[in-house]
Amino acid sequence: MNLKEIQQLIDIINKSDLDEATIEEGDFKITLKRSSVKPIAEIKEQPVVAQPVSQAVPSPDQGTNTEPPKPATEGLTEIRSPIVGTFYRAPSPEAGDFVNINDRIENGQVLCIIEAMKLMNEIESDLSGTIVEILVENGQPVEYDQVLFLVKP
């Protein structure tokens, strides 16, 4: 099977309702799977889940200080990416950012857009608080469950 035939198979899958197809030809086997990225409407039904930042406690042999040092993230909540894609801080290149450091945010407020498969997915906050840190640069690829923002509730 050559590259042109594989491209034709991809086109057929894209135009069909199939989610997955496996083709075998002699010793050659190819499986094509459609992406499971959800459109914006479905993401809004399932908002991003904020998770408290876990605190690491040093072992007693790491120093003589009786009180363990407190990490800079103590008391902050992480907002994580619900999908894989490209992170954008603004709705367009000429528009202002959705949020900046020290901005007060509200539950349901759009924080960023993640582009996946040419779909723009608005990522909304599921808590109110203040943006303490933005951990991703504009235009940077992000992974599923990657921390995007640190928020002080």
LINQUIQUI-V384737 format. One line per field, one symbol per residue. ss: DSSP state (a for helix, b for strand, c for the rest). phi: phi as a letter, one per 30 degrees, with the letter a starting at -180 (. if undefined). A space follows every 10 residues. Layout:
ss=???
phi=???
This chain:
ss=ccaaaaaaaa aaaaaccccb bbbbbccbbb bbbcccccca aaaaaccccb bbccccccca aacccccccc cccccbbbbb ccccbbbbcb ccccccbccc cccbbccccb bbbbbbccbb bbbbccccbb bbbbcccccc bbccccbbbb bbc
phi=.ceddddddd dddddccdca bccbbidcbb ccbddcdcde eddddbdecd bdddcdcdde ddlcddcddc ddcdiccdcc ddbdlcdbdb daecddddbb eiddcbejdd cabcdbhicc cdccdcaclb dcaccbdeid dbceiddcbc bcd
